[in-house]
Amino acid sequence: MDKILDDNLAYLGLTQIQKQYDALEKAAATKRLAPAAFFAELVACEVATRRERAAQRRVRAAHFPVIKTLDTFKWSIPTLINRELIQYLFTLKFIDERRNVGLLGKSGVGKTHLLTALGYNACLKGYNVRFESAIAIINNLKNAQTNGSFLRILRNYTAPELLCIDEIGFLPIDQEGGNLLFQVISQRYETGSTAITSNLDYDQWTSVFNNDAAMVSALLDRLLHHCDSILIDGPSVRTGLDEKR
């Protein structure tokens, strides 16, 4: 590559073309590619790199506790699971349709694995995602109220195309916390998709939310209006791992 072309590529920020130009040029000569085909390969190289970097930025911004994929989910462990619906959800059409997802079942049946994998898959496919436990969302919003950053922090949960809320029902939520979570669900209603996990059936949520039946009814009304709910049952995945050890 001559210096002028090298400088121009650097100026334009086409760093991957800059790095791969000589190798691609040699390959193009070997394959006797026409100029247009060679140019297309250069552009494809740059685009692939930028897409990969963008996907990794989305993954970092999502705040996944760990990375999980559907390929590593152990389908043989649950005794009750709608595999067909779960696999359909991984097409991510529900995000385009602004539908919600509820994964319900006792602790250890793989709900968080599936929720994480769903969010990770969405990141790779170009969607903005945020993953957080219900308690973490509430605590972050409570703290934001005291330092003047409430609207900015609230937007962290209302802006993403997919919000993954883990562990609704594991810890009690006071009235203030319930109202804050309601704000998140309410503002996302029909504007973005929300996917949740819970160890409780929906009709048991009132006991977790300080027995605030009116608030829970309003929250569920918005969450379940357009929602695919999946009940998962079976032995604990964690217990099985412990026994193998």
C-alpha positions in Angstrom: 0.0 0.0 0.0 1.4 3.4 -0.9 1.7 6.1 1.8 -1.0 8.4 0.4 -3.6 5.6 0.5 -2.4 4.6 4.0 -2.7 8.2 5.2 -6.2 8.6 3.7 -7.4 5.4 5.3 -6.1 6.5 8.6 -7.7 9.9 8.2 -11.1 8.3 7.4 -10.8 5.9 10.4 -10.9 2.8 8.2 -8.5 1.0 10.4 -9.4 -2.5 9.5 -9.0 -1.9 5.7 -5.7 -0.3 6.6 -4.5 -3.4 8.5 -5.8 -5.9 6.0 -5.2 -4.1 2.7 -2.0 -5.9 1.6 -3.3 -9.3 2.5 -6.6 -8.7 0.7 -4.9 -7.2 -2.3 -2.7 -10.4 -2.7 -5.8 -12.6 -2.3 -7.6 -10.5 -4.9 -4.8 -10.9 -7.3 -4.7 -14.7 -6.8 -8.4 -14.9 -7.4 -8.2 -12.4 -10.2 -11.0 -10.3 -8.7 -12.4 -7.4 -10.6 -11.8 -4.0 -9.0 -15.4 -3.8 -7.9 -15.2 -7.2 -6.2 -11.9 -6.3 -4.5 -13.5 -3.0 -3.2 -16.5 -5.0 -1.9 -14.2 -7.3 0.0 -12.4 -4.3 1.6 -15.7 -2.8 2.6 -17.0 -6.1 4.0 -13.8 -6.5 6.1 -14.3 -3.0 7.7 -18.1 -3.5 8.2 -17.6 -6.9 9.9 -15.1 -5.5 12.3 -17.3 -2.5 13.2 -20.3 -4.7 13.7 -18.3 -6.9 16.1 -17.1 -3.9 18.0 -20.6 -2.5 18.2 -21.9 -5.8 19.5 -19.3 -5.9 22.2 -20.1 -2.4 23.3 -23.8 -3.4 23.6 -22.8 -6.4 25.6 -20.7 -4.3 28.0 -23.5 -1.7 28.3 -26.1 -4.4 29.1 -24.3 -5.3 32.4 -24.7 -9.1 32.2 -23.4 -10.7 35.4 -22.1 -13.6 33.2 -22.5 -14.5 29.6 -24.9 -17.4 28.8 -26.1 -18.8 25.5 -29.0 -21.0 24.5 -26.5 -23.6 23.2 -25.3 -24.3 26.8 -28.8 -24.6 28.3 -29.5 -28.1 29.6 -32.9 -29.0 28.1 -32.8 -32.4 29.7 -33.1 -31.1 33.2 -36.5 -29.3 33.3 -39.5 -31.6 33.5 -41.8 -28.8 32.3 -40.7 -26.2 29.7 -42.1 -24.9 26.4 -39.0 -25.4 24.3 -40.7 -24.4 21.1 -41.8 -21.1 22.5 -38.4 -20.3 24.0 -36.7 -21.1 20.7 -39.2 -18.8 18.9 -38.4 -16.0 21.4 -34.7 -16.3 20.3 -35.7 -15.1 16.9 -36.3 -11.8 18.7 -39.4 -11.0 16.8 -41.0 -10.2 20.2 -38.7 -7.1 20.5 -39.9 -5.7 17.1 -43.5 -6.3 18.3 -42.8 -4.7 21.7 -44.0 -7.8 23.5 -42.9 -8.9 27.0 -41.6 -12.2 28.3 -42.1 -13.8 31.7 -40.0 -16.8 32.9 -41.6 -18.3 36.0 -40.5 -21.2 38.2 -38.7 -22.1 41.4 -35.1 -21.3 42.0 -32.5 -23.3 40.0 -34.5 -24.3 37.0 -32.6 -22.1 34.5 -34.7 -18.9 34.3 -31.7 -16.6 34.7 -29.7 -18.6 32.2 -32.4 -18.2 29.6 -32.9 -14.5 30.4 -29.2 -13.8 30.1 -28.9 -15.8 26.9 -31.9 -14.0 25.5 -30.4 -10.6 26.3 -27.0 -11.6 25.0 -28.5 -12.8 21.7 -30.3 -9.5 21.3 -27.1 -7.6 21.8 -25.4 -9.6 19.1 -28.3 -8.9 16.7 -28.1 -5.2 17.1 -30.6 -4.4 20.0 -29.8 -2.2 23.0 -30.3 -4.3 26.2 -30.1 -3.7 29.9 -29.9 -6.5 32.4 -30.5 -5.9 36.2 -32.1 -7.6 39.1 -35.4 -6.1 40.4 -33.8 -5.1 43.7 -30.8 -3.5 41.9 -33.1 -1.4 39.7 -35.0 -0.2 42.8 -31.9 0.6 44.8 -30.3 2.5 41.9 -33.4 4.6 41.5 -33.7 5.2 45.2 -30.1 6.4 45.3 -30.6 8.5 42.2 -33.4 10.4 44.0 -31.0 11.6 46.6 -28.3 13.0 44.2 -30.3 14.6 41.5 -29.7 11.9 38.8 -33.1 10.2 38.9 -34.2 11.0 35.3 -30.9 9.9 33.9 -30.8 6.6 35.8 -34.5 6.0 35.0 -33.7 6.4 31.4 -31.1 3.5 31.8 -34.2 1.3 32.2 -36.7 2.9 30.0 -34.6 3.5 26.9 -33.3 0.1 25.9 -35.2 -1.9 23.4 -35.0 -4.9 25.8 -35.0 -4.6 29.6 -34.2 -7.9 31.4 -35.4 -7.8 35.0 -34.1 -10.8 37.1 -35.4 -12.2 40.4 -38.8 -10.5 40.9 -40.1 -12.1 44.1 -36.9 -13.3 45.8 -36.8 -10.3 48.2 -39.6 -8.2 49.6 -40.1 -4.8 48.0 -41.4 -1.9 50.0 -44.0 0.6 48.8 -41.5 3.1 47.5 -39.6 0.3 45.6 -42.9 -1.0 44.1 -43.8 2.5 42.9 -40.3 2.9 41.3 -40.5 -0.4 39.5 -44.0 0.5 38.4 -42.7 3.7 36.8 -40.2 1.6 34.8 -42.8 -0.9 33.6 -45.3 1.9 32.9 -43.0 4.0 30.8 -41.9 0.9 28.8 -45.5 -0.1 28.1 -45.8 -0.6 24.3 -42.5 1.3 23.7 -40.0 -1.5 24.5 -39.9 -5.1 25.5 -39.4 -6.2 29.1 -38.4 -9.8 30.0 -38.6 -10.9 33.6 -37.9 -13.9 35.8 -39.8 -14.7 39.0 -39.9 -17.6 41.4 -43.6 -16.7 42.0 -46.8 -17.0 40.0 -48.2 -13.6 39.1 -51.1 -14.0 41.6 -48.5 -14.2 44.4 -46.8 -11.0 43.6 -48.9 -8.9 46.0 -47.3 -10.6 49.0 -43.9 -9.4 47.7 -44.9 -5.8 47.0 -46.0 -4.9 50.5 -49.5 -6.2 49.9 -50.1 -3.2 47.6 -52.8 -5.0 45.5 -53.7 -1.9 43.5 -50.1 -1.2 42.4 -49.5 -4.8 41.5 -52.7 -5.0 39.5 -51.7 -1.9 37.5 -48.1 -3.2 37.0 -49.3 -6.6 35.8 -51.9 -5.1 33.6 -49.1 -3.3 31.6 -46.6 -6.2 31.8 -49.0 -8.9 30.7 -51.0 -7.1 28.1 -48.6 -8.3 25.4 -46.7 -11.0 27.1 -45.5 -14.6 26.5 -45.2 -16.4 29.8 -43.4 -19.6 30.3 -43.6 -21.9 33.4 -40.4 -23.9 34.0 -40.3 -26.8 36.5 -37.9 -29.5 37.4 -35.0 -30.3 39.7 -32.5 -27.5 40.5 -29.7 -27.2 38.0 -27.4 -26.1 40.9 -28.3 -29.2 42.9 -27.4 -31.4 40.0 -24.0 -29.7 39.6 -23.3 -30.1 43.4 -24.1 -33.8 43.2 -21.7 -34.3 40.3 -18.9 -32.7 42.3 
